[in-house]
Amino acid sequence: MIEYIKGSIAEITPAYAVIDNHGMGYMINISLYAYERLQQQGGSEAKLYIYEAIREDAHQLFGFIDKRERELFLLLISVSGVGPNTARMILSAMTPDELSAAIASGNDISLKSVKGIGAKTAQRIIVDLKDKIKTANATLLSKMPANNEVYEEALAALIMLGFTQAMSQKVLTKLLASNSTLTVEEAIKQALKMM
């Protein structure tokens, strides 16, 4: 199995990237999220984590900007009725943080807004993955040396101020991981500067 492919970007579109690795060009299907991140990096070099989809009629490579995006993809394709292209569509419509938050909170409306995802599929994704996502989020929080009360109160305040849950979680996790002694007020003030 291929873990990742690293090389120069020979071609990139919102749907795929061609990575030149020692003279061999790999066409790798990517999400819009990965495309945007590659564009932000602005370099000619790229490293994509790979999932190989091997069928009788096709051998496709799917690429991800980081392991977390690939893990979410693997969780999505474990759900009955969700194939690799549907999973890629979901990851194109939502960031990994937004997707995790939607599944963990049971927000089927967000999932149904993705093209090709109906009510039944959205519910199946939530039912099948809710516990797995919560476990992953709990593991992330347990790695933080931060006071969970500070995190929870600051998160609630940022959401009330109109920031998305996913963005707020990301910023607070980063802040509190680097300084676990912050008060709620300090965490909110510093988070506002970072958003």
C-alpha positions as CSV (number, residue, x, y, z in Angstrom):
1,M,0.0,0.0,0.0
2,I,1.2,3.5,-0.8
3,E,1.4,5.7,2.4
4,Y,2.1,9.0,0.6
5,I,3.4,10.5,-2.6
6,K,5.8,13.4,-2.5
7,G,7.0,15.3,-5.5
8,S,6.6,18.3,-7.7
9,I,3.1,19.4,-8.9
10,A,2.9,18.9,-12.6
11,E,-0.8,19.8,-12.8
12,I,-3.5,20.8,-10.4
13,T,-7.2,21.3,-10.7
14,P,-10.0,21.4,-8.1
15,A,-10.6,17.6,-8.8
16,Y,-7.2,16.1,-9.1
17,A,-3.4,16.8,-9.0
18,V,-0.7,15.2,-11.0
19,I,2.4,14.7,-8.8
20,D,5.7,14.0,-10.6
21,N,7.8,11.7,-8.5
22,H,11.1,10.9,-10.1
23,G,9.8,11.1,-13.6
24,M,6.5,9.2,-13.0
25,G,3.3,11.2,-12.9
26,Y,0.6,10.1,-10.5
27,M,-2.9,11.3,-11.1
28,I,-4.4,11.7,-7.7
29,N,-8.1,12.6,-7.0
30,I,-8.3,15.3,-4.3
31,S,-11.0,17.2,-2.4
32,L,-11.6,20.9,-2.8
33,Y,-10.2,21.2,0.7
34,A,-6.9,19.7,-0.3
35,Y,-6.8,21.8,-3.5
36,E,-7.2,25.0,-1.5
37,R,-4.6,24.0,1.0
38,L,-2.1,23.2,-1.8
39,Q,-2.9,26.5,-3.4
40,Q,-2.2,28.3,-0.1
41,Q,1.2,26.5,0.3
42,G,2.0,28.1,-3.1
43,G,4.9,25.8,-3.7
44,S,5.7,23.5,-6.6
45,E,6.2,20.6,-4.1
46,A,3.4,18.6,-2.5
47,K,3.0,15.6,-0.2
48,L,-0.3,13.8,-0.3
49,Y,-1.4,10.9,1.9
50,I,-2.9,8.2,-0.3
51,Y,-5.8,5.9,-0.4
52,E,-5.8,3.3,-3.2
53,A,-9.2,2.3,-4.6
54,I,-8.7,-0.9,-6.6
55,R,-11.7,-2.3,-8.5
56,E,-12.0,-4.6,-11.5
57,D,-12.4,-1.7,-13.9
58,A,-10.2,1.0,-12.3
59,H,-7.3,1.7,-10.1
60,Q,-7.7,5.1,-8.5
61,L,-5.6,7.1,-6.1
62,F,-7.2,9.5,-3.6
63,G,-4.9,12.1,-2.0
64,F,-5.2,14.0,1.3
65,I,-3.4,17.0,2.7
66,D,-2.9,15.3,6.1
67,K,-3.6,12.1,7.9
68,R,-6.7,13.6,9.6
69,E,-8.4,14.2,6.3
70,R,-7.6,10.7,5.2
71,E,-8.9,9.2,8.5
72,L,-12.2,11.0,7.9
73,F,-12.4,9.7,4.4
74,L,-11.8,6.2,5.6
75,L,-14.5,6.6,8.2
76,L,-16.9,7.9,5.5
77,I,-16.3,5.0,3.1
78,S,-16.9,2.5,5.9
79,V,-20.6,3.7,5.9
80,S,-22.9,1.6,3.7
81,G,-23.8,3.5,0.6
82,V,-20.8,6.0,0.7
83,G,-18.2,5.3,-1.9
84,P,-14.9,7.1,-2.4
85,N,-16.3,9.7,-4.8
86,T,-19.1,10.5,-2.4
87,A,-16.7,10.8,0.5
88,R,-14.5,13.1,-1.6
89,M,-17.6,15.2,-2.4
90,I,-18.4,15.5,1.3
91,L,-14.8,16.6,2.1
92,S,-15.0,19.1,-0.7
93,A,-18.1,20.7,0.7
94,M,-16.9,20.7,4.4
95,T,-13.6,21.1,6.1
96,P,-12.5,18.2,8.3
97,D,-13.4,20.3,11.4
98,E,-16.8,21.2,10.1
99,L,-17.5,17.5,9.2
100,S,-16.4,16.3,12.6
101,A,-18.6,18.9,14.3
102,A,-21.6,18.1,12.1
103,I,-21.3,14.3,12.8
104,A,-20.6,14.7,16.6
105,S,-23.6,17.1,17.0
106,G,-25.9,15.1,14.8
107,N,-26.3,18.0,12.3
108,D,-27.8,16.1,9.4
109,I,-28.8,19.4,7.7
110,S,-25.2,20.2,7.0
111,L,-24.6,16.8,5.5
112,K,-27.8,16.9,3.4
113,S,-26.5,20.2,1.9
114,V,-23.8,18.2,0.1
115,K,-24.7,17.3,-3.4
116,G,-25.8,13.7,-3.7
117,I,-26.4,13.2,0.0
118,G,-30.0,12.5,0.9
119,A,-31.7,12.3,4.3
120,K,-31.1,8.5,4.7
121,T,-27.4,8.7,3.9
122,A,-26.9,11.7,6.2
123,Q,-28.6,9.9,9.1
124,R,-26.6,6.7,8.4
125,I,-23.3,8.7,8.4
126,I,-24.3,10.2,11.8
127,V,-25.5,7.0,13.4
128,D,-22.4,5.0,12.2
129,L,-19.7,7.6,12.9
130,K,-21.0,9.7,15.9
131,D,-19.3,7.6,18.5
132,K,-16.1,7.2,16.5
133,I,-15.9,11.0,16.0
134,K,-16.6,11.7,19.6
135,T,-13.8,9.3,20.6
136,A,-11.4,11.0,18.2
137,N,-12.3,14.4,19.6
138,A,-12.0,13.2,23.2
139,T,-8.5,11.9,22.4
140,L,-7.6,15.3,20.9
141,L,-8.8,17.1,24.1
142,S,-7.1,14.6,26.4
143,K,-3.8,15.5,24.7
144,M,-4.3,19.2,25.6
145,P,-2.7,20.2,28.8
146,A,-5.4,22.8,29.1
147,N,-8.1,23.2,31.7
148,N,-11.3,21.8,30.0
149,E,-13.5,24.3,31.8
150,V,-11.6,27.2,30.2
151,Y,-11.8,25.5,26.8
152,E,-15.6,24.9,27.1
153,E,-16.4,28.4,28.4
154,A,-14.2,30.1,25.8
155,L,-15.7,27.9,23.0
156,A,-19.2,28.7,24.0
157,A,-18.4,32.5,24.1
158,L,-16.8,32.4,20.7
159,I,-19.8,30.6,19.2
160,M,-22.1,33.1,20.7
161,L,-20.0,35.9,19.1
162,G,-20.8,34.3,15.7
163,F,-17.6,32.3,15.0
164,T,-18.0,28.7,13.7
165,Q,-17.5,25.8,16.1
166,A,-14.9,24.3,14.0
167,M,-12.7,27.4,13.7
168,S,-13.2,28.2,17.4
169,Q,-12.1,24.7,18.4
170,K,-9.1,24.8,16.2
171,V,-7.9,28.2,17.6
172,L,-8.6,27.3,21.2
173,T,-6.9,23.9,21.0
174,K,-3.8,25.6,19.6
175,L,-3.8,28.4,22.2
176,L,-4.4,26.2,25.2
177,A,-1.9,23.6,24.1
178,S,0.8,26.2,24.1
179,N,-0.3,27.9,27.3
180,S,-2.5,25.9,29.7
181,T,-2.6,28.6,32.4
182,L,-4.8,31.0,30.4
183,T,-8.0,32.3,32.0
184,V,-11.3,32.2,30.0
185,E,-11.0,36.0,29.3
186,E,-7.4,35.7,28.1
187,A,-8.2,32.7,25.9
188,I,-11.1,34.6,24.3
189,K,-9.1,37.8,23.7
190,Q,-6.2,35.8,22.2
191,A,-8.5,33.7,20.1
192,L,-10.2,36.8,18.7
193,K,-6.8,38.1,17.5
194,M,-6.1,34.9,15.7
195,M,-9.5,34.7,13.8
